[in-house]
């Protein structure tokens, strides 16, 4: 598709507008994931880094820096940093979830072993840390250190909330902010910080990333019960893994005694039988849980778009606004 | 024991000389390992952090800063940073090694699960990163980022070298520098850096930590075949886990054809039978492998002590010199 086709997805338009910078990011990623001493490292990371992920997070950093008029070299480092952090968390998540597929391909822990996934994830964290130190910005380091702590905290919280019907929407939001939104918001924020923009603008970039990340995760939850895109997920994966995602939390909150007993059996006790997924879908429909979760996602999209209004008009700003719309359009 | 008893171990003398600072480090560690949202985190870390580890690494940072005349507050942060990094790597190592005991107690992965160990390790890494950002020193951040990358690289290298009789002393040294010496040397180096000492002195601190770490790991390898101290290790653990440690590498290098076949069977193939550990000990003795490894450790101790000569005379310097001697004295 050419650049001027309006039917192009916002993500592809961003990729086209940032193609040169993204090329530099990819080159830096390939350079830094190499290890002189441990050839296992590039094997494992190449499997994941080259697997055709959408590179959404580094694009956010590049877009934020560029729309803020940044003229230096360090948005490339920060975009690579963000992708390394993301890749490291994927490697560790797959160990934690005992996943066998990611983006439609076997996970590293299946192809190699859990050991390699844990240690190569640690290596990528360390590499990301080296990259951000190179920017020389203590404020950037502070933002990314805080994001890393929030991510890990969200993951641990998710683990202890797993299979616990007591998980409410407040806990859910904390988990989602950790596992998804913290890196989205940090990716945006650091772009504004290295461009030395005003506090109000930096805050707006953060708010956009935070809201986009939350909307993104809610949609991910919805897709798991209502459809499949190119994520490589199968319908019902979250159900089989007994995850308390937003639609289920809403249905549990509205459940009758009998319905609650069903959720206790399938989610808390893990006693799942033929037809249970279909029954769960019925209960979600009965209480309008999917529609309510979709409305929440749309609310976060509106928040993301409103944040963008603080920043000067530009093509990139337009693409980020469209991207927020597109996140929810995936399920409509 | 009182301070002036010359029979006290160097480690205890250091602990006494740094008691006030170590109290502050422990308070900071307790404060920062808390998590408002995820109570699982302090449970897991307390199990490990409070388990009576020797706190050797943070003491190195405190000793280095204090002997260099540092008067600010950040040696406390850096000592806590170093202990967090160490604890995080222990959590991940125990997952990688599928360990069931550490310091004579059940490991976190056995008490909770591998998931918690992976994620709480990530949390501690992130926390350590926040702590070092607070020092405001980009040079310190650079040193610790590089150390983190070297540690992870060494761990991955160890994984791919495991059970491979082709592992020679050069590879062994790279692994040991990663898994042990990188944090010892960084712990010392950052103490000199925040005290703004000369490059020669900073380098000497690094060299001391590097050599001490290598000696420490060689002695650890020796203890596994020749005795047990308070580490909670059993004789032969490394043998049963088929690790290529220094004594084995030396014995393999000197092996006859028949002996090599034995090592191939027990280490590479993992076919271990009754009496194999005893036979391995015989082969180590036959080729003087234990004595040769001990001589190497003594060489590193001499390097560590020589490095200290670059620094001004002080009580702390004397204790660090004695500590180097004591590392090898553990096995004599």
Interface residues (C-beta under 8 A of the other chain):
Chain A: X35 X37 X38 X39 X40 X41 X89 X92 X95 X96 X114 X115 X116 X118 X119 X120 X122 X123 X125 X126 X127 X129 X130 X133 X136 X138 X141 X142 X145 X146 X148 X149 X151 X152 X153 X154 X155 X156 X157 X159 X160 X174 X178
Chain B: X35 X37 X38 X39 X40 X41 X89 X92 X95 X96 X114 X115 X116 X118 X119 X120 X122 X123 X125 X126 X127 X129 X130 X133 X136 X138 X141 X142 X145 X146 X148 X149 X151 X152 X153 X154 X155 X156 X157 X159 X160 X174 X178
